[in-house]
Amino acid sequence: RNMSSAGPEGRKKMRECNGLIDSLVYYIQGTIADHEPNDKATENCVCILHNLSYQLETELPESYAQNIYMQRRNISSSEKTPGCFGTRSRKVKEKQQDIPLPEEKSSPRGVESLWHSTLIRIYISLIAKSTRNYTQEASLGALQNLTAGTGPMPFAVAQTVVQKANGLPIIRTMLHVSHPTVKKTAVSLLRNLSRNTSLQSDIAREVLPDLVLVLPESVPGSDIVCETTASICYTLYNLTQSSSHNARLLLSANGLPKIITISMNDSSMFSKASRAASVLLYSLWSHTDLHSVYKK
């Protein structure tokens, strides 16, 4: 577990180690089957897989990349940065294009297991059944890593999470846990999922009211809450940018007063959340059919 967080070279060596990933997956499948999701070794295995899934899309060997990528997209360095709203002049680049899905192998081996639907379902099962915060956070974090890119693999994983494995109800419950980093990781995963245009209606219907509910009533009071608040605003931005229906859903959930309050604080500590709320407000105003409702 410690070695898996040692950086790109360490991850590369561990992914290439014959039988390692297969053994980790096999062990977790066994503990789930035995109804022991809180086993400490399961936590360690999931944390290793979480680390090995980090930067997976960009670190894959060329042979895998050629097989998986039906079409490669050139991503500029500015788009790779996590802060999509760093300057006012830069256009928001949150959407993930709908692109052909890669075919999935029926019996994955080694590194192929990391993005396979079998492991995705295991993560969702662990989120639902484990009461260990580290296990939940690592499972959510692995899914966050796998959905972070813009190519076919992250897109396919997002489709599996939302449509094939019915993961949204389970992720939604994580929005209401008391553990701040579990909640933050769940929101970050939803932000990634919400970039998929074909999934936005499902996500809005399932979790948009909950996202509004967990927004703070006033300016957040800590760094982690501030980051979570910013992520929620960007997720809501993705869901409402092209959908007047989803913007109405946000209004009916009484989200506007909260977003206005967050946007009005310009202190440096809360600037990330304030900026995200302001971007969301600006986007909501683009729905001209809602102007009269906004004014009320």
Secondary structure, DSSP 8 states (H G I E B T S, - for coil): --GGGS-HHHHHHHHHSTTHHHHHHHHHHHHHHTT-TT-HHHHHHHHHHHHHTTTHHHHS-HHHHHHH-SS-----HHHHSS-TTSSSSS-----B---------SS--GGGGGGSHHHHHHHHHHHHH---HHHHHHHHHHHHHHTSSSSHHHHHHHHIIIIIS--HHHHHHHTT-S-HHHHHHHHHHHHHHTTBGGGHHHHHHHHHHHHHHHS-SSS--SHHHHHHHHHHHHHHHHHHTT-HHHHHHHHHTTHHHHHHHHHT---GGGHHHHHHHHHHHHHHHT-GGGHHHHH-
